[in-house]
Amino acid sequence: MRPRGLCLCGFAAVLAAAAAGAARSAPVPPQDEGPALEIIRKEYRWADINNTRFHGGPEGSTIVDTSRGYRQFTTEILIPVVSLKAAIASFGIPSAWMRIVHKGPEDLRVKMAELRARAAPRGIIYKEPVQAFGVDYAWMAKTSREDVRTTATGLFEAARGAGYDDERKVLGLLASFVQSLAYASRTATRIADDGTEIYVGGVAMPLEALATGAGDCDTKCVLLGSLLSHVKGARMILLRGGTHVFAAVRGVPRPRDRFVRVKNDRYVLVELTSRWPIGQVPSENWRSLEARKLEIVPLIGFAEDR
């Protein structure tokens, strides 16, 4: 039988495993002994646009039927401040590292190799095509997996409570949750507590995005990837061109879905900067895909994941 949704296999098993993991990793309530654990409480309210009907429009467009309204969701996220600080501190490198003084080509080669080795464990990699340092999105998603475990569990529980019984609906809930975060761009650097300028490529770690309730396109994509990493069989890529990044999740496209084929797999497009249904993206994104102007970046679910 042909699957009717996206290929996020084993959702029920993952829900049980995530719930068990949340019990182990949930914030510890203050005890009588010792200082209280400082917690950030963040309440999210959002609507899932994906649970309504869609109709074909002119020139292949999709019209959203709003007559039934959207399913409303609420969840509260608890973030230990110590975990938030650790996540932020783990990512990025001092800008001073990238200012290399050398005595010639061989000295430069050696120093660049040393810098690459120091930067990679902090989520920054050297990108040969553009000959510049940039963000390792896959590192961010994998490193943040445990940080977002309780959030993922809460969202899976919300999906189960809403009667979402297939993977497509679960993806829709996760995507609409991420879309509900405010859009906020960031500078390429941040200032550490000691005043050091840290290069982060304008991206925030998923836990910071959850704590602030905001993120730009690539921050939101990495957040969705870290949440989906708790779903067995999920595979997600990023599509990057110019200053924009959007997502695609492996699965079986529905009629009118926009998707991209990579090797033998199809990936349904997901735009996260604002409220777009799964499989629909702004026309300029689609034109860039058709013109092959976008770079494909593996995010989660690949054998080469580090």
PASEBA-1860 file (N, C-alpha, C; in nm, 3 decimals):
! residues 306
1> MRPRGLCL> 0.084/-0.119/0.000/0.000/0.000/0.000/0.087/0.124/0.000 ~ 0.055/0.220/-0.081/0.134/0.343/-0.089/0.107/0.428/0.035 ~ 0.213/0.479/0.103/0.191/0.561/0.221/0.118/0.689/0.184 ~ 0.032/0.736/0.275/-0.048/0.853/0.246/0.008/0.980/0.308 ~ 0.114/0.969/0.383/0.169/1.088/0.447/0.318/1.095/0.428 ~ 0.381/1.178/0.509/0.525/1.190/0.504/0.591/1.071/0.571 ~ 0.717/1.047/0.536/0.786/0.929/0.586/0.850/0.958/0.721 ~ 0.767/0.964/0.824/0.814/0.980/0.961/0.774/0.853/1.035
9> CGFAAVLA> 0.847/0.748/1.010/0.807/0.616/1.056/0.814/0.606/1.208 ~ 0.725/0.522/1.263/0.734/0.489/1.404/0.696/0.601/1.498 ~ 0.598/0.683/1.461/0.561/0.797/1.546/0.513/0.753/1.683 ~ 0.432/0.649/1.690/0.379/0.606/1.820/0.490/0.560/1.913 ~ 0.585/0.485/1.857/0.697/0.438/1.940/0.783/0.554/1.986 ~ 0.804/0.651/1.897/0.884/0.767/1.932/0.816/0.849/2.042 ~ 0.685/0.860/2.035/0.611/0.933/2.139/0.635/0.871/2.275 ~ 0.628/0.739/2.283/0.650/0.672/2.411/0.794/0.692/2.458
17> AAAAGAAR> 0.889/0.680/2.365/1.029/0.698/2.402/1.058/0.841/2.444 ~ 0.999/0.937/2.373/1.020/1.077/2.408/0.961/1.109/2.544 ~ 0.845/1.051/2.573/0.784/1.074/2.704/0.872/1.019/2.815 ~ 0.930/0.901/2.792/1.018/0.843/2.892/1.143/0.929/2.909 ~ 1.195/0.980/2.797/1.312/1.065/2.804/1.283/1.194/2.875 ~ 1.163/1.249/2.854/1.126/1.375/2.919/1.121/1.357/3.069 ~ 1.076/1.241/3.113/1.071/1.216/3.257/1.210/1.219/3.318 ~ 1.311/1.176/3.237/1.449/1.177/3.288/1.510/1.316/3.281
25> SAPVPPQD> 1.471/1.394/3.176/1.541/1.519/3.153/1.460/1.643/3.189 ~ 1.340/1.626/3.243/1.256/1.741/3.277/1.323/1.825/3.385 ~ 1.298/1.959/3.385/1.356/2.043/3.487/1.321/1.996/3.627 ~ 1.420/1.994/3.714/1.399/1.948/3.851/1.338/2.060/3.933 ~ 1.228/2.035/4.005/1.167/2.139/4.087/1.260/2.178/4.201 ~ 1.248/2.302/4.249/1.336/2.346/4.358/1.323/2.255/4.479 ~ 1.437/2.225/4.541/1.442/2.143/4.661/1.462/2.233/4.784 ~ 1.442/2.174/4.900/1.460/2.250/5.022/1.606/2.286/5.044
33> EGPALEII> 1.697/2.202/4.992/1.840/2.226/5.011/1.899/2.284/4.883 ~ 1.986/2.382/4.901/2.054/2.440/4.787/1.970/2.545/4.717 ~ 2.030/2.620/4.624/1.957/2.727/4.553/1.855/2.668/4.456 ~ 1.747/2.743/4.434/1.644/2.699/4.341/1.696/2.706/4.198 ~ 1.652/2.614/4.115/1.691/2.612/3.975/1.610/2.718/3.902 ~ 1.679/2.812/3.838/1.610/2.920/3.767/1.553/2.867/3.636 ~ 1.425/2.891/3.616/1.354/2.837/3.501/1.289/2.951/3.422 ~ 1.299/2.945/3.291/1.223/3.034/3.204/1.097/2.960/3.162
41> RKEYRWAD> 0.983/3.021/3.187/0.854/2.964/3.145/0.803/3.041/3.024 ~ 0.775/2.970/2.919/0.730/3.032/2.795/0.604/2.962/2.747 ~ 0.496/3.039/2.733/0.371/2.982/2.683/0.354/3.017/2.536 ~ 0.321/2.917/2.458/0.298/2.936/2.315/0.153/2.905/2.283 ~ 0.093/2.990/2.202/-0.041/2.967/2.147/-0.032/2.984/1.996 ~ -0.084/2.888/1.922/-0.076/2.897/1.777/-0.189/2.819/1.712 ~ -0.208/2.844/1.584/-0.311/2.776/1.505/-0.243/2.691/1.399 ~ -0.296/2.573/1.376/-0.242/2.483/1.276/-0.320/2.500/1.146
49> INNTRFHG> -0.257/2.565/1.048/-0.322/2.589/0.920/-0.338/2.462/0.839 ~ -0.264/2.358/0.875/-0.261/2.236/0.793/-0.381/2.145/0.814 ~ -0.466/2.174/0.915/-0.578/2.083/0.940/-0.705/2.128/0.870 ~ -0.694/2.218/0.774/-0.811/2.262/0.699/-0.804/2.209/0.557 ~ -0.899/2.248/0.473/-0.904/2.200/0.334/-0.836/2.301/0.242 ~ -0.785/2.247/0.131/-0.720/2.331/0.030/-0.782/2.302/-0.106 ~ -0.787/2.406/-0.189/-0.842/2.391/-0.324/-0.743/2.444/-0.425 ~ -0.748/2.389/-0.545/-0.661/2.437/-0.650/-0.701/2.575/-0.696
57> GPEGSTIV> -0.600/2.661/-0.717/-0.622/2.796/-0.765/-0.560/2.815/-0.902 ~ -0.562/2.937/-0.953/-0.505/2.963/-1.085/-0.354/2.943/-1.087 ~ -0.303/2.899/-1.202/-0.159/2.881/-1.224/-0.094/2.792/-1.119 ~ -0.165/2.688/-1.077/-0.108/2.592/-0.983/-0.106/2.637/-0.839 ~ -0.168/2.750/-0.808/-0.169/2.799/-0.671/-0.267/2.720/-0.586 ~ -0.261/2.740/-0.454/-0.349/2.671/-0.361/-0.429/2.772/-0.281 ~ -0.560/2.748/-0.271/-0.648/2.835/-0.194/-0.684/2.764/-0.064 ~ -0.665/2.834/0.048/-0.695/2.777/0.179/-0.841/2.803/0.214
65> DTSRGYRQ> -0.913/2.696/0.249/-1.053/2.707/0.291/-1.056/2.735/0.442 ~ -1.092/2.857/0.478/-1.091/2.897/0.619/-1.228/2.885/0.684 ~ -1.323/2.824/0.616/-1.460/2.821/0.667/-1.471/2.744/0.799 ~ -1.385/2.644/0.820/-1.390/2.566/0.943/-1.298/2.620/1.052 ~ -1.220/2.721/1.018/-1.125/2.772/1.116/-1.006/2.678/1.131 ~ -0.910/2.720/1.212/-0.789/2.642/1.234/-0.791/2.581/1.373 ~ -0.730/2.466/1.387/-0.718/2.403/1.517/-0.622/2.483/1.603 ~ -0.662/2.516/1.725/-0.582/2.597/1.816/-0.506/2.508/1.914
73> FTTEILIP> -0.382/2.548/1.943/-0.299/2.472/2.036/-0.233/2.565/2.137 ~ -0.204/2.510/2.253/-0.132/2.582/2.358/-0.034/2.486/2.423 ~ 0.086/2.534/2.450/0.182/2.453/2.525/0.271/2.545/2.608 ~ 0.319/2.495/2.720/0.412/2.569/2.804/0.547/2.499/2.800 ~ 0.651/2.577/2.782/0.787/2.524/2.774/0.866/2.575/2.893 ~ 0.935/2.483/2.960/1.018/2.518/3.075/1.164/2.501/3.035 ~ 1.241/2.607/3.046/1.381/2.605/3.003/1.470/2.643/3.121 ~ 1.551/2.548/3.171/1.647/2.584/3.276/1.748/2.686/3.223
81> VVSLKAAI> 1.767/2.792/3.296/1.859/2.898/3.251/2.000/2.843/3.232 ~ 2.041/2.752/3.318/2.176/2.696/3.304/2.190/2.621/3.172 ~ 2.085/2.552/3.128/2.089/2.482/2.998/2.092/2.582/2.883 ~ 2.016/2.690/2.897/2.014/2.792/2.793/2.151/2.856/2.776 ~ 2.213/2.891/2.888/2.347/2.952/2.882/2.449/2.856/2.822 ~ 2.438/2.729/2.857/2.532/2.630/2.803/2.514/2.615/2.653 ~ 2.390/2.614/2.606/2.364/2.601/2.462/2.421/2.719/2.385 ~ 2.396/2.839/2.436/2.448/2.959/2.369/2.600/2.958/2.368
89> ASFGIPSA> 2.661/2.924/2.481/2.807/2.927/2.491/2.875/2.821/2.405 ~ 2.802/2.712/2.374/2.863/2.603/2.298/2.882/2.635/2.151 ~ 2.813/2.738/2.102/2.806/2.764/1.958/2.880/2.893/1.922 ~ 2.960/2.884/1.816/3.028/3.002/1.764/3.174/3.009/1.806 ~ 3.248/3.090/1.734/3.391/3.106/1.762/3.424/3.255/1.775 ~ 3.527/3.288/1.852/3.569/3.429/1.859/3.605/3.482/1.721 ~ 3.554/3.600/1.690/3.584/3.659/1.559/3.733/3.674/1.538 ~ 3.808/3.695/1.647/3.953/3.712/1.636/4.021/3.589/1.579
97> WMRIVHKG> 3.961/3.472/1.596/4.021/3.350/1.541/4.033/3.359/1.389 ~ 3.940/3.429/1.325/3.934/3.432/1.179/4.026/3.537/1.118 ~ 4.094/3.612/1.201/4.192/3.709/1.152/4.331/3.646/1.165 ~ 4.376/3.588/1.056/4.500/3.510/1.057/4.617/3.592/1.003 ~ 4.722/3.598/1.081/4.847/3.659/1.036/4.942/3.545/0.998 ~ 4.994/3.549/0.876/5.078/3.436/0.831/5.201/3.488/0.757 ~ 5.296/3.398/0.737/5.423/3.432/0.675/5.433/3.385/0.530 ~ 5.328/3.323/0.481/5.332/3.274/0.345/5.228/3.165/0.324
105> PEDLRVKM> 5.215/3.113/0.203/5.113/3.013/0.171/5.117/2.890/0.260 ~ 5.232/2.834/0.286/5.240/2.713/0.368/5.200/2.742/0.512 ~ 5.244/2.854/0.566/5.206/2.894/0.702/5.055/2.916/0.709 ~ 4.998/2.978/0.605/4.853/3.000/0.600/4.779/2.867/0.597 ~ 4.828/2.773/0.517/4.762/2.642/0.507/4.758/2.573/0.643 ~ 4.870/2.576/0.715/4.877/2.512/0.846/4.783/2.579/0.945 ~ 4.783/2.710/0.945/4.698/2.783/1.040/4.550/2.766/1.007 ~ 4.516/2.760/0.879/4.377/2.738/0.840/4.331/2.599/0.884
113> AELRARAA> 4.417/2.499/0.868/4.382/2.364/0.912/4.359/2.360/1.063 ~ 4.443/2.430/1.136/4.426/2.436/1.281/4.295/2.505/1.318 ~ 4.262/2.613/1.248/4.139/2.687/1.276/4.017/2.602/1.245 ~ 4.020/2.531/1.134/3.907/2.444/1.100/3.884/2.340/1.209 ~ 3.993/2.283/1.259/3.980/2.181/1.363/3.926/2.240/1.492 ~ 3.959/2.363/1.524/3.907/2.428/1.646/3.762/2.473/1.629 ~ 3.726/2.513/1.507/3.592/2.570/1.484/3.484/2.463/1.471 ~ 3.517/2.349/1.410/3.416/2.246/1.382/3.341/2.199/1.507
121> PRGIIYKE> 3.407/2.174/1.621/3.333/2.130/1.740/3.245/2.238/1.801 ~ 3.248/2.358/1.743/3.166/2.467/1.791/3.064/2.512/1.686 ~ 3.039/2.423/1.588/2.933/2.448/1.491/2.967/2.544/1.379 ~ 3.093/2.570/1.357/3.136/2.658/1.249/3.230/2.581/1.157 ~ 3.201/2.583/1.028/3.282/2.509/0.931/3.327/2.600/0.818 ~ 3.436/2.559/0.754/3.487/2.636/0.639/3.421/2.582/0.513 ~ 3.364/2.671/0.432/3.291/2.631/0.312/3.375/2.667/0.190 ~ 3.427/2.563/0.127/3.519/2.580/0.015/3.459/2.659/-0.101
129> PVQAFGVD> 3.333/2.634/-0.142/3.281/2.705/-0.260/3.286/2.857/-0.246 ~ 3.265/2.906/-0.126/3.266/3.051/-0.106/3.391/3.098/-0.033 ~ 3.475/3.002/0.009/3.600/3.030/0.079/3.576/3.123/0.199 ~ 3.485/3.078/0.284/3.451/3.155/0.403/3.395/3.060/0.509 ~ 3.401/3.103/0.633/3.343/3.024/0.740/3.192/3.048/0.746 ~ 3.120/2.944/0.785/2.976/2.953/0.797/2.924/2.855/0.900 ~ 2.793/2.848/0.911/2.728/2.768/1.014/2.712/2.624/0.970 ~ 2.739/2.532/1.061/2.715/2.389/1.039/2.575/2.357/1.095
137> YAWMAKTS> 2.474/2.365/1.008/2.336/2.348/1.053/2.311/2.209/1.111 ~ 2.371/2.106/1.050/2.351/1.970/1.101/2.406/1.956/1.242 ~ 2.521/2.018/1.268/2.578/2.015/1.403/2.481/2.080/1.502 ~ 2.423/2.192/1.464/2.330/2.263/1.553/2.210/2.175/1.588 ~ 2.151/2.112/1.485/2.034/2.029/1.508/2.066/1.910/1.597 ~ 2.179/1.844/1.569/2.214/1.726/1.648/2.251/1.764/1.791 ~ 2.329/1.871/1.807/2.371/1.915/1.940/2.252/1.956/2.025 ~ 2.147/2.006/1.960/2.030/2.056/2.033/1.925/1.950/2.060
145> REDVRTTA> 1.947/1.828/2.016/1.844/1.724/2.026/1.795/1.706/2.169 ~ 1.886/1.694/2.264/1.844/1.675/2.403/1.785/1.803/2.461 ~ 1.833/1.918/2.417/1.780/2.044/2.468/1.632/2.061/2.437 ~ 1.585/2.006/2.324/1.445/2.025/2.285/1.360/1.901/2.313 ~ 1.416/1.802/2.383/1.342/1.678/2.404/1.207/1.701/2.473 ~ 1.206/1.779/2.581/1.079/1.799/2.652/0.980/1.878/2.567 ~ 1.032/1.972/2.487/0.943/2.046/2.396/0.883/1.953/2.292 ~ 0.966/1.865/2.234/0.915/1.770/2.135/0.810/1.679/2.197
153> TGLFEAAR> 0.835/1.633/2.319/0.739/1.546/2.385/0.606/1.617/2.405 ~ 0.612/1.743/2.450/0.489/1.819/2.469/0.411/1.837/2.340 ~ 0.482/1.858/2.230/0.415/1.875/2.101/0.356/1.743/2.052 ~ 0.428/1.632/2.073/0.374/1.502/2.036/0.249/1.470/2.118 ~ 0.251/1.506/2.246/0.133/1.484/2.330/0.016/1.569/2.281 ~ 0.044/1.692/2.240/-0.062/1.778/2.187/-0.121/1.718/2.059 ~ -0.034/1.659/1.976/-0.082/1.596/1.853/-0.172/1.477/1.886 ~ -0.130/1.397/1.982/-0.212/1.282/2.019/-0.345/1.327/2.078
161> GAGYDDER> -0.342/1.432/2.160/-0.466/1.482/2.218/-0.562/1.537/2.115 ~ -0.507/1.586/2.003/-0.591/1.640/1.896/-0.639/1.531/1.800 ~ -0.598/1.407/1.826/-0.638/1.298/1.738/-0.558/1.293/1.609 ~ -0.442/1.354/1.606/-0.357/1.350/1.488/-0.294/1.211/1.480 ~ -0.341/1.131/1.387/-0.303/0.991/1.383/-0.214/0.955/1.264 ~ -0.165/1.054/1.192/-0.070/1.021/1.086/0.043/1.123/1.087 ~ 0.152/1.087/1.022/0.275/1.164/1.030/0.262/1.301/0.965 ~ 0.182/1.311/0.861/0.163/1.439/0.793/0.102/1.541/0.890
169> KVLGLLAS> 0.004/1.498/0.967/-0.059/1.590/1.062/0.038/1.632/1.171 ~ 0.121/1.536/1.215/0.220/1.568/1.319/0.321/1.670/1.266 ~ 0.368/1.649/1.143/0.459/1.746/1.083/0.392/1.882/1.074 ~ 0.264/1.884/1.038/0.193/2.011/1.028/0.187/2.084/1.160 ~ 0.166/2.008/1.268/0.164/2.070/1.400/0.301/2.126/1.436 ~ 0.407/2.048/1.412/0.541/2.096/1.443/0.576/2.220/1.361 ~ 0.544/2.215/1.231/0.576/2.329/1.144/0.500/2.454/1.186 ~ 0.371/2.438/1.217/0.291/2.555/1.256/0.339/2.612/1.389
177> FVQSLAYA> 0.387/2.525/1.478/0.445/2.572/1.604/0.568/2.658/1.576 ~ 0.659/2.608/1.493/0.780/2.684/1.462/0.745/2.814/1.390 ~ 0.648/2.809/1.300/0.605/2.931/1.231/0.553/3.037/1.328 ~ 0.500/2.993/1.443/0.441/3.088/1.537/0.546/3.174/1.607 ~ 0.672/3.132/1.605/0.777/3.216/1.661/0.790/3.342/1.576 ~ 0.808/3.455/1.642/0.823/3.581/1.569/0.945/3.576/1.480 ~ 0.937/3.646/1.366/1.055/3.653/1.279/1.146/3.763/1.330 ~ 1.271/3.729/1.352/1.370/3.827/1.398/1.506/3.790/1.343
185> SRTATRIA> 1.565/3.880/1.265/1.698/3.856/1.211/1.803/3.889/1.317 ~ 1.922/3.834/1.299/2.030/3.853/1.394/2.155/3.899/1.319 ~ 2.244/3.961/1.394/2.372/4.000/1.337/2.461/3.877/1.329 ~ 2.569/3.888/1.254/2.659/3.774/1.235/2.737/3.740/1.361 ~ 2.743/3.833/1.456/2.818/3.809/1.579/2.732/3.840/1.702 ~ 2.772/3.784/1.814/2.713/3.819/1.943/2.827/3.853/2.038 ~ 2.792/3.916/2.149/2.893/3.954/2.247/2.877/3.862/2.369 ~ 2.984/3.791/2.403/2.983/3.702/2.519/2.985/3.782/2.648
193> DDGTEIYV> 2.960/3.713/2.758/2.956/3.780/2.888/3.086/3.851/2.922 ~ 3.198/3.799/2.871/3.327/3.861/2.901/3.365/3.968/2.799 ~ 3.272/4.000/2.708/3.297/4.105/2.610/3.354/4.056/2.479 ~ 3.383/3.928/2.467/3.440/3.873/2.344/3.336/3.872/2.233 ~ 3.377/3.914/2.114/3.287/3.906/1.998/3.291/3.765/1.942 ~ 3.173/3.702/1.932/3.163/3.563/1.887/3.091/3.558/1.753 ~ 3.154/3.494/1.655/3.090/3.476/1.524/2.991/3.360/1.530 ~ 2.863/3.387/1.495/2.758/3.284/1.494/2.682/3.280/1.362
201> GGVAMPLE> 2.725/3.358/1.265/2.662/3.354/1.134/2.518/3.401/1.131 ~ 2.475/3.475/1.232/2.338/3.525/1.234/2.234/3.421/1.272 ~ 2.277/3.309/1.331/2.185/3.200/1.365/2.188/3.178/1.516 ~ 2.073/3.138/1.572/2.063/3.109/1.715/2.037/2.961/1.736 ~ 2.087/2.908/1.846/2.060/2.769/1.882/1.911/2.751/1.909 ~ 1.856/2.631/1.882/1.713/2.608/1.904/1.663/2.644/2.043 ~ 1.739/2.614/2.147/1.693/2.645/2.282/1.682/2.795/2.303 ~ 1.771/2.872/2.243/1.762/3.018/2.253/1.640/3.068/2.177
209> ALATGAGD> 1.611/3.010/2.061/1.492/3.048/1.987/1.365/3.022/2.068 ~ 1.361/2.907/2.137/1.245/2.876/2.220/1.234/2.972/2.338 ~ 1.347/3.012/2.395/1.346/3.100/2.512/1.303/3.242/2.475 ~ 1.342/3.287/2.356/1.310/3.423/2.313/1.180/3.430/2.233 ~ 1.136/3.314/2.181/1.015/3.313/2.099/1.035/3.377/1.964 ~ 1.160/3.376/1.913/1.188/3.444/1.787/1.303/3.376/1.715 ~ 1.307/3.395/1.585/1.417/3.342/1.503/1.398/3.381/1.359 ~ 1.506/3.375/1.282/1.495/3.402/1.139/1.480/3.270/1.064
217> CDTKCVLL> 1.496/3.273/0.932/1.463/3.154/0.852/1.549/3.034/0.889 ~ 1.681/3.051/0.898/1.764/2.934/0.925/1.755/2.891/1.070 ~ 1.736/2.985/1.163/1.715/2.947/1.303/1.590/2.861/1.317 ~ 1.482/2.900/1.249/1.358/2.824/1.256/1.374/2.686/1.190 ~ 1.448/2.680/1.081/1.470/2.551/1.015/1.546/2.455/1.106 ~ 1.649/2.505/1.174/1.726/2.420/1.264/1.639/2.375/1.381 ~ 1.553/2.464/1.431/1.461/2.426/1.539/1.369/2.313/1.494 ~ 1.310/2.324/1.376/1.223/2.216/1.328/1.303/2.086/1.314
225> GSLLSHVK> 1.425/2.096/1.262/1.507/1.977/1.247/1.537/1.910/1.379 ~ 1.569/1.989/1.481/1.599/1.930/1.612/1.475/1.864/1.672 ~ 1.357/1.921/1.648/1.233/1.858/1.695/1.207/1.728/1.618 ~ 1.223/1.732/1.487/1.199/1.613/1.404/1.302/1.503/1.429 ~ 1.416/1.537/1.486/1.517/1.434/1.514/1.467/1.333/1.616 ~ 1.357/1.365/1.684/1.296/1.272/1.781/1.195/1.178/1.713 ~ 1.179/1.191/1.584/1.088/1.104/1.510/1.170/1.006/1.427 ~ 1.156/0.879/1.456/1.233/0.776/1.387/1.205/0.780/1.237
233> GARMILLR> 1.311/0.778/1.160/1.297/0.775/1.015/1.285/0.910/0.949 ~ 1.277/1.017/1.027/1.264/1.150/0.967/1.393/1.189/0.895 ~ 1.377/1.252/0.781/1.492/1.303/0.707/1.455/1.441/0.653 ~ 1.542/1.537/0.677/1.512/1.676/0.642/1.634/1.740/0.579 ~ 1.610/1.823/0.479/1.715/1.901/0.416/1.679/2.048/0.424 ~ 1.781/2.132/0.405/1.759/2.276/0.390/1.788/2.315/0.247 ~ 1.716/2.414/0.199/1.738/2.470/0.067/1.778/2.616/0.087 ~ 1.898/2.648/0.044/1.954/2.779/0.074/1.993/2.850/-0.055
241> GGTHVFAA> 1.952/2.977/-0.064/1.988/3.059/-0.178/1.984/3.204/-0.140 ~ 2.088/3.278/-0.171/2.093/3.419/-0.133/2.092/3.433/0.018 ~ 1.993/3.507/0.068/1.983/3.529/0.213/1.871/3.447/0.276 ~ 1.811/3.355/0.201/1.696/3.281/0.254/1.724/3.132/0.263 ~ 1.666/3.069/0.364/1.674/2.925/0.384/1.534/2.874/0.413 ~ 1.494/2.765/0.349/1.369/2.698/0.387/1.391/2.548/0.389 ~ 1.290/2.475/0.435/1.309/2.333/0.468/1.235/2.244/0.370 ~ 1.274/2.116/0.372/1.203/2.013/0.298/1.217/1.882/0.375
249> VRGVPRPR> 1.106/1.809/0.388/1.102/1.685/0.465/1.068/1.570/0.372 ~ 1.143/1.462/0.384/1.121/1.347/0.296/0.982/1.289/0.315 ~ 0.916/1.259/0.204/0.784/1.200/0.213/0.716/1.192/0.078 ~ 0.592/1.145/0.080/0.512/1.130/-0.042/0.429/1.257/-0.061 ~ 0.454/1.332/-0.167/0.378/1.456/-0.189/0.231/1.429/-0.215 ~ 0.148/1.520/-0.169/0.006/1.518/-0.202/-0.017/1.603/-0.326 ~ -0.136/1.590/-0.387/-0.165/1.676/-0.501/-0.146/1.824/-0.465 ~ -0.082/1.898/-0.553/-0.052/2.041/-0.539/0.064/2.071/-0.444
257> DRFVRVKN> 0.123/1.968/-0.382/0.242/1.991/-0.301/0.360/2.031/-0.390 ~ 0.438/2.124/-0.343/0.566/2.153/-0.405/0.670/2.062/-0.339 ~ 0.754/2.001/-0.420/0.854/1.911/-0.362/0.978/1.912/-0.451 ~ 1.087/1.862/-0.395/1.212/1.850/-0.468/1.257/1.705/-0.459 ~ 1.315/1.655/-0.566/1.366/1.517/-0.568/1.518/1.520/-0.550 ~ 1.565/1.445/-0.452/1.709/1.432/-0.427/1.742/1.284/-0.433 ~ 1.821/1.247/-0.533/1.849/1.106/-0.561/1.716/1.032/-0.579 ~ 1.688/0.934/-0.494/1.564/0.857/-0.512/1.453/0.899/-0.417
265> DRYVLVEL> 1.473/1.008/-0.343/1.374/1.051/-0.244/1.311/1.182/-0.286 ~ 1.184/1.198/-0.243/1.115/1.325/-0.263/1.101/1.395/-0.129 ~ 1.120/1.527/-0.131/1.114/1.608/-0.011/1.009/1.718/-0.029 ~ 0.910/1.717/0.059/0.801/1.815/0.052/0.849/1.945/0.117 ~ 0.826/2.056/0.049/0.878/2.185/0.094/0.799/2.239/0.213 ~ 0.871/2.306/0.302/0.810/2.366/0.421/0.872/2.504/0.441 ~ 0.789/2.608/0.431/0.833/2.745/0.457/0.798/2.781/0.601 ~ 0.896/2.830/0.678/0.878/2.849/0.822/0.878/2.994/0.869
273> TSRWPIGQ> 0.909/3.088/0.780/0.918/3.226/0.826/0.781/3.284/0.860 ~ 0.677/3.233/0.796/0.540/3.278/0.824/0.446/3.161/0.800 ~ 0.317/3.184/0.813/0.221/3.073/0.814/0.189/3.026/0.672 ~ 0.263/2.925/0.630/0.241/2.859/0.500/0.208/2.713/0.527 ~ 0.108/2.658/0.457/0.081/2.514/0.473/0.195/2.430/0.418 ~ 0.208/2.309/0.469/0.309/2.216/0.419/0.290/2.197/0.268 ~ 0.400/2.198/0.196/0.393/2.177/0.052/0.373/2.304/-0.029 ~ 0.359/2.419/0.039/0.340/2.546/-0.030/0.449/2.644/0.014
281> VPSENWRS> 0.508/2.714/-0.081/0.613/2.810/-0.051/0.591/2.934/-0.137 ~ 0.651/3.046/-0.100/0.640/3.166/-0.184/0.688/3.138/-0.326 ~ 0.626/3.204/-0.422/0.655/3.177/-0.563/0.802/3.199/-0.597 ~ 0.866/3.299/-0.530/1.006/3.324/-0.562/1.095/3.208/-0.518 ~ 1.057/3.139/-0.410/1.133/3.022/-0.368/1.122/2.911/-0.472 ~ 1.001/2.891/-0.522/0.980/2.786/-0.621/1.054/2.816/-0.751 ~ 1.052/2.942/-0.792/1.124/2.979/-0.914/1.274/2.956/-0.899 ~ 1.326/2.983/-0.779/1.469/2.958/-0.754/1.501/2.810/-0.764
289> LEARKLEI> 1.408/2.726/-0.716/1.428/2.582/-0.726/1.427/2.537/-0.871 ~ 1.330/2.588/-0.946/1.320/2.550/-1.087/1.445/2.592/-1.164 ~ 1.503/2.705/-1.124/1.623/2.755/-1.191/1.751/2.694/-1.133 ~ 1.736/2.602/-1.037/1.849/2.534/-0.974/1.949/2.634/-0.913 ~ 1.893/2.733/-0.846/1.977/2.835/-0.783/1.996/2.812/-0.634 ~ 1.944/2.702/-0.582/1.948/2.677/-0.439/2.045/2.564/-0.405 ~ 2.115/2.582/-0.295/2.205/2.478/-0.244/2.127/2.385/-0.151 ~ 2.149/2.255/-0.165/2.084/2.155/-0.079/2.178/2.122/0.036
297> VPLIGFAE> 2.128/2.137/0.159/2.208/2.113/0.279/2.143/2.002/0.361 ~ 2.201/1.884/0.372/2.145/1.779/0.458/2.140/1.826/0.604 ~ 2.028/1.798/0.672/2.015/1.844/0.811/2.006/1.727/0.909 ~ 1.903/1.643/0.898/1.888/1.530/0.988/1.854/1.405/0.908 ~ 1.889/1.288/0.967/1.848/1.160/0.910/1.943/1.102/0.807 ~ 2.064/1.156/0.798/2.159/1.108/0.698/2.271/1.029/0.766 ~ 2.324/0.932/0.694/2.428/0.845/0.752/2.551/0.923/0.794 ~ 2.574/1.038/0.726/2.694/1.114/0.760/2.672/1.209/0.877
305> DR> 2.553/1.204/0.940/2.532/1.289/1.056/2.641/1.265/1.158 ~ 2.694/1.372/1.211/2.801/1.359/1.309/2.745/1.357/1.450
END
